[in-house]
Amino acid sequence: MQRYFIDPQDMVDGRAFLQGDDAHHLIRVMRASSGDQVIVCNGIDRECLAEVLETGKDTVTLKILEDLPMRGEPSTSVWIAQSLPKGDKFETVIQKGTEIGVTAFIPFVSARTIVQYDAKKETKRLARWRKIAKEAAEQAHRGKVPDVREAIGWKELLKLAGEAALTVFCYEKEDGTQLKDVLRSAPRPVDGPILVVIGPEGGFTESEAEEAENAGCKLTGLGRRILRTETAGMVAASCILYEYGEMES
């Protein structure tokens, strides 16, 4: 069944209203007609079964039939902070991370980041990233669209790491502590988000690893194999959600 996210203000008095691209998709692509059913989510706290009442040029009016449980959202919040990778790799991180259950994506710039950050292009790129997150959330039957934030600098990342309940700093030179060690020594349930920090294609510098550790990050390895930057966050997120019982049906 098709699933759409709508603004909370468009779900009121037993009615829901699809507009813009979503309305066009339901009308032109799915060829919906009166009586067809879809699922609509307000992205905050409500997921509903709804029936098409009327289709217009750019709007679909729906009747809310019943509220549904939001079973697609994990109770453990995992954030991925990703040093900006080359090409469209961050789009892959967002898409697959959303399917896994990540709740926020924070791109950042570190010493070995190859991508040149361009503030002029940021608005357009951020809009595309958020669209990818929305579409992936619909496909994965999520109840909320993950938060995709603007790119931040290294100092801002360290500040964010200090505010998280637990920050896992994935470092390929860490031979001792592994992710499972950190997770199994952490409190259950964790009181706040678990932040996973992933470096660029060239990895983190030793000084960055030292600064991160001083900021309260837990330096961890992800096993004996070297993972690509776009793979590491997905592996870490999957392990965390599994450890916290979030992979059960």
N, C-alpha and C positions, 0 to 999 in steps of 0.2 A: 504493500500500500504506500502511495506517495506521502512524503512527509515534508512540511514546510515550516520555516521559522517566520514569525511575524512580530511586529512591534506590539508590546502589551496593550497600547492604546487602541489597537485594531482588533482586540478581542474583548467585547463588552456586551452586556445584556443578552447573553445567549447567542450572540452572533460573532463571526470572525470574518475579516475582510482581507483577501489576498490582493496585492497590488503590484504594479511594475513587472519586473522580470518573472517573478513567481506566478503572477496571474497569466502572463503570456505563455509560460511553460505549461500550466495546467490546461489552458484553453486550446493553444495551438499545437503543442507537442503531444500532450496526453489526451487531447480531444475530449475533455470532460464535459458532462452534461448534467442536467438536474437529476439529483438522486445519487450520483456517484459519491463515494466516501473517501476522505483523506484524513491524515493526522496533522494537526497544527500545534505548534509549541510557541510559547511566548518568550522562550529563552531564559526564563528566570525560575518559575515555580509551577508552570502549568503545561500539561500535555493533554490534548483532547482529540476524540474522534468527532469528525464533523462531516456534514452532508452538504453537497452543492445545492444551493437554492436558485441562484441566478448568476449568469455570466454576462459581463459587459465587455466593452472594448479593452479596458485596462484594469478591470476589477472583477473579482469573484466574491460573491456573498455566500457565506457558509452558515449553516445552523449547527451549533454545538450540540452533539448528542450525549456525550458523557466524558467525564474526566478519566484519564488513564494514569496508572502509576509511572513515574519517571525511572524506569529500570535501567536506562542506558548510561546513567551518570555514576561514576565511582565516588565513594565517600572519602577516599584518600585523594587529595589534590596533588598532582604532579605537574610542575612547571619545567619546561626545557628552555634554558638560556643557551643560545647557539651563536658562536662566533660566526659572522656572516661568511658563508661559503661561496664558491664561484658558481656562475651560471644559475640554473633554476633548482639547485640542490635544496635550498631552504623551502621551496614550494613542496618538495618531496617530504621534508621533515614535518611540515605542517599537515599535509594530507594524511600521511601514515600515522603520525603522532596522534592526530584527532581520532582516527579509527581505533587506535590502541586505548585511548582514554585520557590523554594529556589535557589539562585544563587551561594552560597558558603557554604562549611562546614569546620569548624575549630575545630578539637579535641584539648582538653587541659587537663592538670593535675591540680587538686585542692586538698585541704587538705584531703577530704574524698574519693578521687578516689580509688577504690578498685583494679583496673587493674594495674599491675606492668608494667611500660613503659620499653620496651626492644628495644633499638636502633638497635640491630642486626636484629630484625624482622620487623623493620619499612618499609624498602623498599618493601618487599613482601606484607605486609599488605596494604600499601598505593596503590600499583598497583591493588590489589583486590578492594579496595574502589573505585578507579577511574573507574574500569571496571563496577562496579555496577552502578555508576552514569551515565556512557555512555549508558548502556543498558536501564536504566530507562528513560533517556532523549529521546532515540529512541522510546520507547513504548509510552511515553506521548506526542510525537510530539513536543518536544522542539526544538528550533533553535540553542541552545548552550548547551554544557555539563557543568554542574556546576563545579566550582573549588573545589577540595578536597585537603586540605592542610595537611602538616605534623603537628604532634602534637606539641603544644607549652606549655610553663609553665605559671604559674599564673601571674607573672609580665608582661610577653609578652601579655597576654590576656588583662590586664588592659591598657596597652599601645594601643592595637588595639581598645579597647572600646573608648578611647579618640579621636581616628581618625575617628570613624564612625559618620554619621550625627545624629544618634539617637541610643542609646544602651538601650535595655530593659533587665533588670536583673530579671529573674523570681525567686521569693523568696517566699517559702510557708508560711513564718511567716509574710509576708506583708499583713496586714488586711485592710489598708486604701486605698491606691492607687491601682486601677485595670488597666489592660491593656487598656481597652477602654478609660479610663481617660487620659492616656499618649498619646495615638494615636490621640485623638480628640483635644488635645492641641498642637500637633506638626504641623509644617508647611506643606502646600500642594501646589505643590508637594515637597517631601522631597529632599534636595540637597545632595545626597550621599546614601550609604547603611544604612539599619536599621539592627543593630546587635542584635540578640536574644541570651542571655546567659542562658544556662541550666546546672543545677548542677548534681552531681552524685546520685546514689541510696540513699545515706545517707543525701543528701542535702548540702547546703552551711553552713559554720560556721558563727556565728554572726560577727566575725572579718572580714571574707571575704566580707560579705554584707556591712559592714562599709567601707572597703577599696574600694569596687566597687562604693559605693555612692560618696565617696570622689573623685573618678576618673571620675565622671560625669555620671555614669549609673543611669537609672531610675528604682528604685526598684518597682516591680509590682507583684500582685497576678494574678492567672489565674482562679479565682472563688472559690467556697466553697469545691470543691472536690479535693482530692490529686491525682495528675497524676503521672504515672510512668515516669521515666526519658526519655524513648524512645518515649513517647506520648506527653510530654509537648512542645517540639519544634514544632511538627506538628500542635498542637492546636494554638500555638502562631503565627506561620507563616500563617496559614489559616485566623486567625482573622485580621492580618495586611493586607494581600492581599485583603481581603474582604473590609476592611475599606478604602483602597485606590482604590477601584473600579476595582481590577484585577481579579475578579471572574466572570465577565460578558462574555458571549459568543460572 
